[in-house]
Amino acid sequence: MVQTTPFLLVLFLALGAHSLPAKKCSLTGRWVNDLGSNMTISPVNANGDFAGSYHTAVSATSNEIKLSPLKGSMQKSPNQKGQPTFGFTVNWSFSDSITVFTGQCFVDDDGNEVLKTMWLLRSRVENIKNDWKATR
């Protein structure tokens, strides 16, 4: 019976872990990406709206990079289950361009919050003939 007790305890703990609530991912706070860009998101309001700032580490312009405002929205749905989808727009303070991001907030296997996003950047062009090169 002595040898069985540790096994039962481990089995009980393993089975009990499945009933623990999953960690929810929160957009609020400071985020840093692989390239060193960082953003800060203020608390999300009851409607899912949020604001913040973005400081990019990369740019295609020779202008001095400046902190830029962002505004966004998080999906507020009873089906989100703690890993919400969201979108936000960054209005670059140092160039004639704007970027929209869309993504989802995940909690990885190690319990870390991770944002997975896609983006489109629109730069101003002189005329409609150059429209083809305005979006990246």
N, C-alpha and C positions, 0 to 999 in steps of 0.2 A: 504494500500500500504506500510506502514511503516514496518509491520510484514513480508511482502514478500521479501523485499530488502535483509535482512541478509541471508535468505534461498537461494536466487538467487546468492548472492556473494559466499556462501559456495559451491553451486552446480557448479558455474563457476570455482572456484578454483580446485574443485575435477576433473572436466572434463579437465581442462587445465593441470593438473599434468601428465596426460597420454601422453601429447605431449612433455614433457621434455625429453631430451636425457638421456638414461640410463648411469650411472657411469661406466666407464671402469676400469677393474682391471689391475693393473700394477705389474709386478713381481719385479721391481727394488726396492731395499730398504732392511730393516732389518726385519726378520721374526722370531717369537718365537713360539715353539709348546707347547703342554700341559705338556710335561715332563721337559721343561726348555732348551731344545736344541735350538740353534739359528743359523741362517744363514744370510749372507748378499749377495745380488745379485746386481752386477754392472749393469749399463744401458744395455738394450738389443739392439744389433746393427740392422742394416737394414735387415740383413738376418735372424734375429731371434736368433742369437747366444748370449750367455752370460757366464759370469764367476763369481766367488765369493768365499766365504769361508763358512765352516760349523763347528760349535763347538757343539759336541754332549754332552748331559748330562748323557747318559747311554752307557755302554760298557760291553761286555762279557770278556774283557781282563783285566789283572791286571796292564797293562802298563798305564803310565800317559796319560790322554786324552789331545790331542793337536789339535789346529786349523788345519783343513784340506781343501785342495782346492776342488772346484767344477767347473764343466763345463757343460753347457746345451744348449738346443735349445727350442725355443717357436715356435709353429705352426704359420706361417705367411700366413694367408688366408683371402680373403675378406669376408668369411663366419663366422669368429670368433666372431663378434659382441661384442667385449669388454670383453669376458670371456675366455681367451685363454687356450689351452692345451699346455703342456710342458713336458720335461723330462730333468733330469740331473744326472750326475755321481759324486759321492764323492770318492776320492782316499784317504783313511784314512792314515794320517801321522804317526800313532802310532801302526798300526797293519798290518798284511798281509791279508787285506781284502779290498773289494770295494763294494759300494752300488749304485744301480741305482734306481732312483725315477721317477715316472710318475704321472701326475695329471692335475688338472685344477684350474685356478684362478677364484673365484666367488666374486661377491658383494652381501652380504646378505641383508635382509630386512631393517636392520638398517644402511646400507651404508658402512659397514666394509668389507674390502678385506680379503678373506679367501682362503687359499690353501688347497685343498683336494688331498692327494697323497696316493700312494701305493709304497712299496719298496721291493727290493730283495737284500740281502746281500750275497756276496760270499766270503768265507774264504778259505785260502790255506789249503790243506790237504797233507799228506805225499805221498799218492799213490792213484791210481784209485779205489782201493777197498774201500776207505773211501769217495769216491765221494758223496755218499748218504747223508752225514752229512755236506757237504760244503755250501749248500745254504739254507738260511732262508727267 
